[in-house]
């Protein structure tokens, strides 16, 4: 029998595995990650999620059920609410803005800005698209002068531009149904995987006061990225390149099975070519049980280097084309399984013109060392994003609001979920 607690789950359905993290708010107002799980897809099921999109709902649903059970058992607690990450090549973004005139240069008031933001939130797309995020991007007065605050500005007009992150409604619904078919409960929130790391790795102060931080999450089949500048997400996107593609490159380059290409990436892959390694060789499984082959270490490094360099250059060029590359002034933060490739920080620093690069870690929370790995950043980020968004739903601070509003809410519904799970033999 699980103890009676109010626990949030962060879920990432990836290309190679399903990750779940569980968190609760302690009595001392510290967010504590209390358990979790990672369930890899079994052999023959690796293509059930491709580039962030579910291909086989039945297989994914069964593995998600297993991941949720394992996570609950690890925490000895029942999940009260669910937050899920969304990604895929169907995700896109656009900008939307509204301009308001002032009367005789009367500065806009707080009510004026609230009305403007409410109007911007009414923006809609076609029924085939689902808006995941509609967030402030930039603010201007007198048409072109960018400012950090609109309230109190003496101007002829003021404007706010929002970043709209949206995706295909059918694909997103398939992801959410993978959860609701198991628990009888739709996700309490969905978050684009590209912005989730910002909430797990950066403090609120870092997000609100910076000269541009680029976050890159290198997953198995897809890489998401976002650029945050002085508290605003000013760009987000993704590229269909990840660790799976690098492992496949190694497999093709050296004529070895895909599994061996993955092993070479993990054990011998480096993002920087060491020209002293020309006479260093590693043994590799050739796919023939009776033989092995020797592969030049430097050749492995070249394959990994050029694919990762291509990835970083594609991100850099997209940011440049969008006119925001010049906003990257503070640092780049790498997360996901790809962040563990040796020397990857050095390569990123070279491509992004010597901006400092760091490997992501989950900040300002209590967490078991088992889940501190950069692979779990997205699952942690969707929880921390959801909790921070709750702050905007009432006058109290984040922890007080979570402590009272959410606990009161989940106290009633957790019993309903228990009944549903029992009926479904969860």
LUMTIGU-633884 format. One record per residue (C-alpha): residue in three letters; z, x, y. Coordinates in steps of 0.5 Angstrom, whole numbers, plus 500, padded with zeros to 3 digits. Layout:
BEGIN
ALAZXY
...
***
This chain:
BEGIN
UNK500500500
UNK498503507
UNK503504512
UNK502499518
UNK499503524
UNK493502528
UNK488507527
UNK481508530
UNK475511525
UNK469515528
UNK463515524
UNK457519524
UNK451518518
UNK448524518
UNK442527515
UNK446531509
UNK452527509
UNK457522512
UNK463524516
UNK469520518
UNK475522522
UNK481517523
UNK485518529
UNK491514532
UNK495514539
UNK502517537
UNK509515541
UNK508521545
UNK501519548
UNK498524544
UNK491522541
UNK492525533
UNK487526528
UNK490524522
UNK485524516
UNK478524515
UNK472525510
UNK465528509
UNK461525503
UNK455529502
UNK449525499
UNK448527492
UNK442530489
UNK435526490
UNK438522495
UNK437527501
UNK432523504
UNK436516505
UNK437518512
UNK431521516
UNK432524523
UNK438519524
UNK434513521
UNK437510515
UNK431509510
UNK435506504
UNK441502506
UNK444501499
UNK445508498
UNK448509505
UNK452503504
UNK455505498
UNK457512500
UNK459510507
UNK464505503
UNK466512499
UNK467515505
UNK472510509
UNK476509502
UNK477517502
UNK479517509
UNK484512509
UNK487515503
UNK487522506
UNK491518512
UNK495513508
UNK493508513
UNK488502514
UNK483503519
UNK483498525
UNK477499529
UNK470502528
UNK466507532
UNK459509530
UNK455514533
UNK447513534
UNK441518534
UNK434518532
UNK427519534
UNK427512537
UNK432514542
UNK430514549
UNK432514556
UNK430512563
UNK432512570
UNK434505574
UNK436505581
UNK438500587
UNK438501594
UNK442497599
UNK442497607
UNK448497611
UNK449493618
UNK449498624
UNK451504619
UNK457501617
UNK460505611
UNK460502604
UNK466499602
UNK469499595
UNK467492594
UNK460494596
UNK460499591
UNK463495585
UNK457489587
UNK452495586
UNK454497580
UNK455490577
UNK448489579
UNK445495576
UNK449493569
UNK445487569
UNK438491568
UNK435489561
UNK429491557
UNK425488552
UNK428484546
UNK426490541
UNK430495545
UNK438496545
UNK441499551
UNK446504548
UNK449507555
UNK448505562
UNK451510566
UNK451513573
UNK447519574
UNK446520582
UNK448517588
UNK444518595
UNK445516602
UNK439515607
UNK434515601
UNK434522599
UNK441526601
UNK445526595
UNK453525595
UNK458525590
UNK462519593
UNK458513597
UNK465509599
UNK466511607
UNK459514608
UNK456513615
UNK449511613
UNK443507614
UNK442505606
UNK446508600
UNK443508593
UNK445509586
UNK441511580
UNK443510573
UNK441513566
UNK439508561
UNK440511554
UNK436506549
UNK434505542
UNK430501537
UNK434494536
UNK432494529
UNK434501527
UNK440500531
UNK442494527
UNK440497520
UNK446502522
UNK451497524
UNK449493518
UNK451498514
UNK458498516
UNK459490517
UNK456489510
UNK462493507
UNK468491512
UNK465484515
UNK466488521
UNK461490526
UNK462497530
UNK467496536
UNK463501540
UNK456505539
UNK455512542
UNK449516543
UNK450522539
UNK448526544
UNK454525549
UNK459524544
UNK461532544
UNK462531552
UNK468527550
UNK471531544
UNK470538547
UNK471537555
UNK477535559
UNK476530564
UNK477535569
UNK471539566
UNK467533566
UNK468531573
UNK468537576
UNK463542574
UNK456545576
UNK452543570
UNK454543563
UNK449543557
UNK451540550
UNK447541544
UNK449538537
UNK445542532
UNK445537526
UNK442537519
UNK435533521
UNK436532529
UNK438536535
UNK441532540
UNK443534547
UNK446532554
UNK447535561
UNK453533565
UNK454535572
UNK460533576
UNK462527572
UNK455524571
UNK450525565
UNK444526568
UNK440527562
UNK440526555
UNK435527549
UNK434529542
UNK429534538
UNK427533531
UNK429540529
UNK435541525
UNK438546519
UNK434542514
UNK428545518
UNK430552518
UNK432551511
UNK425549509
UNK422554513
UNK426559509
UNK424556502
UNK416556504
UNK416563507
UNK419566501
UNK417561495
UNK424559493
UNK427552492
UNK429548498
UNK437549495
UNK436557495
UNK433556502
UNK439553505
UNK443558501
UNK440563505
UNK441560511
UNK448559510
UNK450566507
UNK444571511
UNK441567517
UNK442570524
UNK439568530
UNK438575533
UNK434580529
UNK437586527
UNK432591527
UNK436596523
UNK436591517
UNK429593515
UNK431597509
UNK437591507
UNK435587502
UNK438581499
UNK438578492
UNK435571492
UNK434565486
UNK426565485
UNK426558482
UNK425561475
UNK432562471
UNK429568468
UNK428572475
UNK431573482
UNK427577487
UNK429581493
UNK428579500
UNK428583506
UNK434581511
UNK430582517
UNK425577515
UNK430572514
UNK433573521
UNK426573524
UNK425566520
UNK431563523
UNK431566530
UNK424564531
UNK425557529
UNK432556533
UNK428560539
UNK423554539
UNK428549539
UNK432552545
UNK426553549
UNK423545547
UNK430543550
UNK429548556
UNK422545558
UNK424538557
UNK430539562
UNK425543567
UNK420537566
UNK425532568
UNK427536574
UNK434538572
UNK434545569
UNK437547576
UNK443543575
UNK445547569
UNK450552572
UNK457553568
UNK456553561
UNK452551554
UNK456548549
UNK454548542
UNK456543536
UNK454541529
UNK453545523
UNK448549526
UNK453552531
UNK456556525
UNK449560525
UNK451567526
UNK449570533
UNK447563535
UNK451563542
UNK447570544
UNK440567543
UNK442561547
UNK445565552
UNK438569552
UNK434562553
UNK438559558
UNK438565562
UNK445568561
UNK449561562
UNK455562558
UNK455559551
UNK461557547
UNK462554540
UNK465547541
UNK472545539
UNK476539539
UNK480539545
UNK487536548
UNK489532541
UNK493534535
UNK488535529
UNK488538522
UNK485545521
UNK480542516
UNK477537521
UNK476543527
UNK470545524
UNK464544529
UNK461539524
UNK466534526
UNK465534534
UNK461528534
UNK465523529
UNK471525534
UNK467524540
UNK465517539
UNK473515538
UNK475519544
UNK469516548
UNK471509546
UNK478510548
UNK476513555
UNK472507556
UNK478502555
UNK481505561
UNK476501565
UNK478495562
UNK484494566
UNK489497572
UNK493501567
UNK492508565
UNK488510559
UNK494512554
UNK498506557
UNK492501556
UNK491504549
UNK498503547
UNK499496549
UNK492492550
UNK489495544
UNK495495539
UNK496488541
UNK489486540
UNK489490533
UNK495487531
UNK492480530
UNK485482527
UNK488488522
UNK491483517
UNK484479517
UNK480486516
UNK485487510
UNK483480507
UNK476481508
UNK477488504
UNK481485499
UNK476480498
UNK470485497
UNK474490493
UNK474495498
***
